[in-house]
Amino acid sequence: MMRIIRLFWAAFLAMLSLGAGAEVPEDFAYGLVLQAEAGRPVQRLELPEAVYRGVVQPDLADLRVFNAAGQLVPHSLSLPTAAAAEPTWQTVPFFPLPANVETPGTVLELAPAPEGTVLRWRDDRRVAEEARVAAYVLDLSDVQRPTDALRLSWEAEDTAGLLGPLRVDVSDDLQHWRSLRRDASVAKLRYDGHELVQDRIELPTTRGRYMRLSWPEESTTRLIGVELRLQPKQAAVPRRWLEVAPAAALEPSVWLYDTEGYFPVDRLGLGFASVNQFAEVEISSRQTAEQAWRARHRGVFYRLRLEAGELVSTPQAVSRSSDTLWKLSGSLEAPRLQLGWTPHELLFLASGEGPYLLAYGSRSANRRAMPVKQLLRADTEADLLGEAEVTAMRELGGEQRLRDPLPWLQWLLWAVLLAAVVLLATLVWRLLKSSRA
């Protein structure tokens, strides 16, 4: 009798393993062909936008990597940590440049003085002390990392709250300048009971010993502080942006958006189609229509055209979310929702022959990522890690893999189990009957 029971369990476990089966590329809807960098055992890829639109599981569990023989290779996924990508701000000294000092032909220099370092110029003209300030020269000699933004503090004698247009140039010798921004603006405005403060000037990432910040003509505003935003020591993955149009109006001043993909969003902004728009809004999100809305951000967004230039609200940081449905409440106009996201880093072991295949999109797949990142250490990463490249896109199992699988296998397994139980009960009954006889 024990032999019969052992045979039954062996048959049942065999059915389970047969039903589970080994995954193949055709179990997934789509695939990206990957060319690995030669001589590197671990390959890296920033997931492209197509993957987020093709997966059907928010945690990217329906993603696999196969080699040319169709065999699964270990992979892992990770997102950059907020701490690694967080920039820092550094205060820098600045020096006013009077309007009657003409920069072309004038030799500028920073020189020590009893009261501290000063900016001076060498030419035959006399500079009036009461001349208005035409620009400020920023000393970046103590800045050790690239910068990508300025943050200004100023005070004004009048009520003017907007400064612009401002021009920003960079130099290594105070003589030869290259332009970074020509049309920047900063502002402190009161509007509709709110105070709008925009004190940053975004810049292309740059390095240099000096910056020159032009100042508006006839302005009585005085600069009192300058900070530079420094790039983090660990290079941050560039943030990508989606701009999504409203999918529907849920009610007046309430708009629905659908990203059509599980993007890991951590920045929110609004793009107004027309100028002089101002809205205090609440933005919420959810993954499915059955879930409750979850508040993500509440604040003011605007696009204002003023005499000195256009003032646009900056995107706001939010906790990361892969929700697909977003709701905007509080705007009469239907703005475009701007979503900033940072892609996952895929690492996979270059096991077997290439090219490799990144397969994705499956309702039936379960998580199978492995800690490939543990193979890398700071002292070995340069030797082990290569950069994979997407060379083509393929349709594998097609859209049918995106639908819920039929439950035939589950019913088959239950039928086999029930039949085995009946068979086992029959055998036990016969054995008991024969023993009594």
VEXMI-823577 format. One record per residue (C-alpha): residue number from 0; x, y, z. Coordinates in Angstrom, 1 decimal. Example, Ala and Ser with C-alpha at 12.3 -4.5 7.8 and 13.67 -1.06 7.14 Angstrom:
# residues 2
 nugu      X      Y      Z
    0   12.3   -4.5    7.8
    1   13.7   -1.1    7.1
# end
This chain:
# residues 437
 nugu      X      Y      Z
    0    0.0    0.0    0.0
    1    2.8    2.4    0.8
    2    4.2    1.7   -2.6
    3    0.9    2.8   -4.2
    4    0.9    6.0   -2.2
    5    4.5    6.8   -3.3
    6    3.6    6.2   -6.9
    7    0.6    8.5   -6.6
    8    2.7   11.4   -5.2
    9    5.4   10.9   -7.8
   10    2.8   11.1  -10.6
   11    1.2   14.2   -9.1
   12    4.5   16.0   -8.7
   13    5.4   15.1  -12.3
   14    2.2   16.7  -13.4
   15    3.0   19.9  -11.5
   16    6.4   20.1  -13.1
   17    5.0   19.5  -16.5
   18    2.4   22.2  -16.0
   19    5.0   24.7  -14.8
   20    7.4   24.0  -17.7
   21   10.5   25.9  -18.6
   22    9.9   29.5  -19.8
   23   10.6   30.3  -23.4
   24   10.7   33.6  -25.3
   25    7.3   32.9  -26.8
   26    5.7   33.0  -23.3
   27    6.1   36.8  -23.5
   28    4.5   39.3  -25.8
   29    7.5   41.3  -27.0
   30   11.3   41.2  -27.0
   31   14.3   43.5  -27.5
   32   17.4   42.1  -29.2
   33   20.5   43.0  -27.1
   34   24.1   43.1  -28.3
   35   26.5   42.6  -25.4
   36   29.8   44.3  -25.1
   37   32.5   41.8  -25.8
   38   34.7   40.5  -22.9
   39   32.4   41.6  -20.1
   40   30.6   38.9  -18.0
   41   27.9   41.3  -16.7
   42   26.0   43.5  -19.0
   43   24.0   46.7  -18.1
   44   21.1   48.3  -19.8
   45   18.8   51.3  -18.9
   46   15.3   50.0  -19.6
   47   13.8   51.8  -22.6
   48   10.3   53.4  -22.6
   49    8.9   50.5  -24.7
   50    9.4   48.0  -21.8
   51    7.3   50.1  -19.4
   52    4.5   50.2  -22.0
   53    4.7   46.5  -22.7
   54    4.9   44.9  -19.2
   55    1.6   44.1  -17.5
   56    2.9   43.8  -13.9
   57    3.8   47.0  -12.0
   58    6.9   45.5  -10.4
   59    8.3   44.3  -13.8
   60    8.0   40.7  -12.7
   61    7.1   39.7  -16.3
   62   10.6   40.4  -17.7
   63   13.3   37.8  -18.6
   64   16.6   37.7  -20.4
   65   17.4   34.7  -22.8
   66   20.6   33.9  -24.7
   67   20.7   32.8  -28.3
   68   19.9   29.2  -27.4
   69   16.7   30.3  -25.7
   70   18.0   29.6  -22.2
   71   17.2   31.9  -19.3
   72   20.2   33.9  -17.9
   73   20.2   35.5  -14.4
   74   19.2   39.2  -14.3
   75   18.4   41.8  -11.7
   76   16.7   45.2  -11.7
   77   17.4   48.3   -9.5
   78   16.5   52.0   -9.4
   79   18.9   54.7   -8.5
   80   18.7   55.6   -4.8
   81   17.6   59.2   -3.9
   82   20.7   59.7   -1.8
   83   23.0   58.8   -4.6
   84   21.4   61.3   -7.0
   85   20.8   64.2   -4.5
   86   22.6   67.3   -5.5
   87   24.2   69.8   -3.0
   88   24.3   73.6   -2.9
   89   27.5   75.6   -2.4
   90   27.7   79.3   -1.6
   91   30.1   81.2   -3.8
   92   31.5   84.8   -3.6
   93   30.4   87.4   -6.1
   94   31.7   90.8   -7.2
   95   29.7   93.7   -8.9
   96   30.8   94.9  -12.3
   97   29.9   98.5  -12.9
   98   28.1   99.5  -16.1
   99   30.9  101.8  -17.3
  100   33.4   99.1  -17.3
  101   33.3   97.7  -20.9
  102   34.3   94.1  -20.7
  103   35.8   93.9  -24.3
  104   39.3   95.3  -24.1
  105   39.2   95.5  -20.3
  106   41.5   93.2  -18.4
  107   39.6   91.8  -15.4
  108   41.2   90.1  -12.5
  109   40.5   88.9   -8.9
  110   43.1   90.3   -6.6
  111   43.8   90.1   -2.8
  112   43.1   93.3   -0.8
  113   43.1   94.3    2.9
  114   39.3   93.9    3.0
  115   39.4   90.6    1.1
  116   39.5   89.5   -2.5
  117   38.2   92.1   -4.9
  118   37.5   92.3   -8.6
  119   39.5   94.9  -10.4
  120   40.2   96.0  -14.0
  121   43.2   97.5  -15.7
  122   42.6  100.2  -18.3
  123   43.0  104.0  -18.6
  124   39.4  104.9  -17.8
  125   38.1  106.1  -14.4
  126   35.2  104.1  -13.1
  127   32.7  106.1  -11.1
  128   31.8  104.5   -7.8
  129   28.2  105.5   -8.2
  130   27.8  103.7  -11.6
  131   25.0  101.1  -11.7
  132   25.8   97.4  -11.6
  133   25.7   95.8  -15.0
  134   26.7   92.3  -14.0
  135   28.1   90.2  -11.2
  136   31.2   88.0  -11.5
  137   31.0   84.8   -9.5
  138   34.2   83.2   -8.3
  139   34.0   79.4   -8.8
  140   37.6   78.6   -7.9
  141   36.6   76.6   -4.8
  142   33.9   74.6   -6.7
  143   35.2   71.1   -7.3
  144   32.2   69.5   -9.2
  145   30.2   70.4  -12.3
  146   27.2   72.7  -11.7
  147   23.8   72.8  -13.3
  148   21.9   75.6  -11.6
  149   22.1   79.0   -9.7
  150   20.0   80.0   -6.7
  151   19.9   83.7   -6.1
  152   19.0   86.0   -3.2
  153   18.2   89.6   -3.8
  154   16.6   92.7   -2.2
  155   14.8   95.5   -4.1
  156   14.1   99.1   -3.2
  157   10.9   99.1   -5.3
  158    8.0   96.6   -5.6
  159    9.2   95.0   -8.8
  160    9.3   91.3   -8.2
  161   10.6   90.0  -11.6
  162   14.2   90.2  -12.7
  163   14.9   89.4  -16.3
  164   16.0   88.7  -18.9
  165   19.3   87.6  -17.2
  166   22.3   86.3  -19.1
  167   24.7   83.7  -17.7
  168   28.2   83.2  -19.1
  169   31.2   81.1  -18.0
  170   34.9   81.6  -18.3
  171   38.3   80.2  -17.2
  172   40.3   83.4  -17.5
  173   37.9   86.4  -17.1
  174   38.6   87.3  -20.7
  175   37.0   84.7  -22.9
  176   33.3   84.0  -22.2
  177   30.9   81.4  -23.5
  178   27.1   81.7  -23.0
  179   25.1   79.3  -20.9
  180   21.7   81.2  -20.7
  181   20.4   84.3  -22.5
  182   16.8   84.5  -21.3
  183   16.7   83.5  -17.7
  184   14.3   85.1  -15.2
  185   13.8   85.0  -11.4
  186   10.9   86.4   -9.5
  187    9.2   87.1   -6.2
  188    5.6   87.9   -7.0
  189    2.3   88.1   -5.2
  190   -0.6   86.9   -7.3
  191   -4.2   86.0   -6.4
  192   -3.3   85.8   -2.7
  193   -0.2   83.6   -3.3
  194    3.5   84.4   -3.2
  195    5.4   83.0   -6.2
  196    9.1   82.5   -5.6
  197   11.3   81.4   -8.5
  198   14.9   81.9   -7.4
  199   16.7   79.3   -9.6
  200   18.3   79.5  -13.0
  201   18.7   76.1  -14.6
  202   21.9   75.7  -16.6
  203   23.5   73.1  -18.8
  204   26.0   71.1  -16.8
  205   29.2   73.0  -16.9
  206   32.6   73.7  -15.2
  207   34.6   76.9  -15.1
  208   36.5   79.2  -12.8
  209   34.2   82.2  -13.2
  210   30.6   83.0  -14.1
  211   29.2   86.3  -15.2
  212   25.6   87.1  -14.4
  213   24.2   90.1  -16.3
  214   21.8   92.5  -14.5
  215   18.7   94.2  -16.0
  216   19.2   97.9  -17.0
  217   17.7  100.5  -14.7
  218   17.2   97.9  -12.0
  219   17.5   99.0   -8.4
  220   17.6   95.4   -7.2
  221   20.8   94.3   -5.4
  222   22.2   90.7   -5.4
  223   22.9   89.6   -1.8
  224   23.6   85.8   -2.2
  225   24.5   83.2   -4.8
  226   24.5   79.4   -4.5
  227   25.5   76.8   -7.1
  228   23.9   73.4   -7.4
  229   26.6   70.8   -7.7
  230   26.2   67.5   -9.5
  231   26.4   64.5   -7.2
  232   29.7   62.6   -6.9
  233   28.0   59.5   -8.2
  234   26.7   60.5  -11.7
  235   22.9   60.5  -11.7
  236   20.9   58.7  -14.4
  237   19.3   61.5  -16.6
  238   15.7   61.9  -15.8
  239   13.3   61.3  -18.7
  240   10.0   63.0  -19.2
  241    6.5   62.1  -20.4
  242    4.0   64.8  -21.4
  243    0.5   63.3  -21.3
  244   -2.7   65.0  -22.6
  245   -5.9   64.6  -20.7
  246   -7.8   61.4  -21.6
  247  -11.2   62.7  -20.3
  248  -12.9   65.3  -18.1
  249  -14.3   63.6  -15.0
  250  -16.2   66.8  -14.1
  251  -15.6   70.5  -14.4
  252  -12.0   71.4  -13.5
  253  -11.2   67.6  -12.9
  254   -9.0   65.9  -15.6
  255   -8.0   62.2  -16.1
  256   -4.7   61.1  -17.5
  257   -3.5   57.7  -18.6
  258    0.3   57.0  -18.9
  259   -0.3   53.6  -20.6
  260    2.7   52.2  -18.9
  261    4.2   51.5  -15.4
  262    6.7   54.4  -15.4
  263    8.5   55.0  -12.0
  264    7.4   58.7  -11.7
  265    9.1   60.9   -9.1
  266    8.5   64.4  -10.6
  267    5.3   66.3  -11.5
  268    4.7   69.4  -13.6
  269    2.0   71.0  -15.7
  270    2.3   72.4  -19.2
  271   -0.3   75.0  -20.0
  272   -1.1   75.6  -23.7
  273   -1.7   79.3  -23.2
  274    0.1   82.0  -21.2
  275   -1.2   83.8  -18.0
  276   -2.5   80.6  -16.5
  277   -2.4   80.0  -12.7
  278   -3.9   77.1  -10.8
  279   -3.8   75.7   -7.3
  280   -4.3   71.9   -8.0
  281   -4.3   68.6   -6.3
  282   -2.8   65.6   -8.2
  283   -3.7   62.0   -7.3
  284   -3.0   58.6   -8.9
  285   -4.0   54.9   -8.8
  286   -3.1   51.8  -10.8
  287   -6.6   50.6  -11.7
  288  -10.1   52.0  -11.8
  289  -11.1   49.8   -8.9
  290   -8.6   51.4   -6.5
  291   -9.1   54.5   -4.4
  292   -7.3   57.7   -5.5
  293   -4.1   58.4   -3.6
  294   -3.0   62.1   -3.2
  295    0.5   62.8   -4.7
  296    0.9   66.5   -4.6
  297   -1.0   69.7   -3.9
  298    0.4   73.1   -4.9
  299    0.5   76.0   -7.4
  300    1.5   75.8  -11.0
  301    1.6   78.7  -13.4
  302    2.7   80.1  -16.7
  303    2.8   83.9  -16.7
  304    4.0   86.4  -19.3
  305    5.4   89.5  -17.8
  306    7.2   92.5  -19.3
  307   10.6   91.1  -18.5
  308   10.0   87.6  -19.7
  309    7.9   84.4  -19.1
  310    7.7   82.8  -15.7
  311    6.9   79.1  -15.6
  312    6.5   76.9  -12.5
  313    9.2   74.2  -11.9
  314    8.4   70.5  -11.6
  315    7.8   69.2   -8.1
  316    9.4   66.1   -6.4
  317    7.0   63.4   -5.3
  318    7.3   59.9   -3.8
  319    8.0   57.4   -6.6
  320    4.9   55.8   -8.1
  321    4.3   53.4  -11.0
  322    0.6   54.2  -11.2
  323   -0.9   54.5  -14.7
  324   -4.0   56.6  -13.9
  325   -3.6   60.2  -12.7
  326   -6.2   62.8  -11.7
  327   -5.8   66.6  -11.7
  328   -8.3   68.7   -9.7
  329   -8.5   72.5   -9.7
  330   -7.6   73.7  -13.2
  331  -10.1   75.3  -15.6
  332   -7.8   74.7  -18.5
  333   -6.8   71.2  -19.5
  334   -3.0   71.2  -19.1
  335   -0.6   68.5  -20.2
  336    0.7   66.5  -17.3
  337    4.5   66.4  -17.2
  338    5.9   63.2  -15.5
  339    9.6   62.8  -14.7
  340   10.9   59.3  -14.3
  341   14.3   57.6  -14.0
  342   14.7   54.2  -15.7
  343   15.6   50.9  -14.0
  344   19.0   49.5  -14.4
  345   19.0   46.0  -15.8
  346   22.0   43.8  -15.1
  347   22.3   40.3  -16.7
  348   24.9   37.6  -16.8
  349   26.3   37.1  -20.3
  350   25.9   33.4  -20.1
  351   25.9   31.4  -23.3
  352   26.1   32.8  -26.8
  353   24.6   36.1  -27.9
  354   22.7   38.0  -29.1
  355   20.6   38.1  -26.0
  356   16.8   38.7  -25.9
  357   15.0   40.9  -23.3
  358   11.5   39.4  -23.2
  359    8.6   41.2  -21.5
  360    4.8   41.2  -21.2
  361    3.2   38.2  -19.6
  362    0.2   37.7  -17.3
  363    1.4   34.3  -16.1
  364    5.1   35.1  -15.3
  365    6.3   35.3  -11.7
  366    9.2   37.2  -10.3
  367   12.5   35.5  -11.1
  368   15.2   38.3  -10.7
  369   18.5   37.2   -9.2
  370   21.0   39.4   -7.3
  371   23.4   39.8  -10.2
  372   24.5   43.2   -8.7
  373   26.2   41.4   -5.9
  374   28.8   40.2   -8.4
  375   30.0   43.8   -8.7
  376   32.3   45.6   -6.4
  377   33.8   49.0   -6.7
  378   37.2   47.6   -7.4
  379   36.0   45.1  -10.1
  380   33.1   46.9  -11.7
  381   35.2   48.5  -14.5
  382   36.5   45.0  -15.5
  383   33.2   43.1  -15.2
  384   30.6   45.5  -16.4
  385   29.7   46.1  -20.1
  386   27.1   48.2  -21.8
  387   24.5   46.3  -23.7
  388   22.8   47.9  -26.7
  389   19.3   47.4  -28.2
  390   19.6   46.5  -31.8
  391   16.0   45.4  -32.8
  392   12.5   44.9  -31.4
  393   10.5   41.7  -32.0
  394    7.0   40.4  -31.4
  395    7.2   37.1  -29.6
  396    4.0   35.6  -28.2
  397    2.0   38.7  -29.2
  398   -0.8   40.5  -27.4
  399   -2.4   37.2  -26.2
  400    0.3   36.9  -23.6
  401   -1.0   40.2  -22.1
  402   -4.3   38.6  -21.3
  403   -5.1   36.5  -18.2
  404   -4.2   32.8  -18.9
  405   -7.0   30.3  -19.2
  406   -7.4   28.2  -16.1
  407   -7.4   24.8  -18.0
  408   -4.1   23.7  -16.4
  409   -5.5   24.4  -12.9
  410   -8.6   22.4  -13.6
  411   -6.6   19.6  -15.2
  412   -4.4   19.3  -12.1
  413   -7.5   19.2   -9.8
  414   -9.1   16.5  -12.0
  415   -5.9   14.4  -11.8
  416   -5.7   14.8   -8.1
  417   -9.4   13.9   -7.6
  418   -9.0   10.8   -9.8
  419   -6.0    9.8   -7.9
  420   -7.8   10.2   -4.6
  421  -10.7    8.1   -5.9
  422   -8.3    5.4   -7.2
  423   -6.4    5.4   -3.8
  424   -9.7    5.1   -1.9
  425  -10.8    2.2   -4.1
  426   -7.5    0.4   -3.6
  427   -7.7    0.8    0.2
  428  -11.3   -0.4    0.2
  429  -10.3   -3.6   -1.8
  430   -7.3   -4.2    0.5
  431   -9.5   -4.0    3.6
  432  -12.1   -6.2    2.0
  433   -9.6   -8.9    1.1
  434   -8.0   -8.8    4.5
  435  -11.3   -9.4    6.2
  436  -12.0  -12.3    3.9
# end
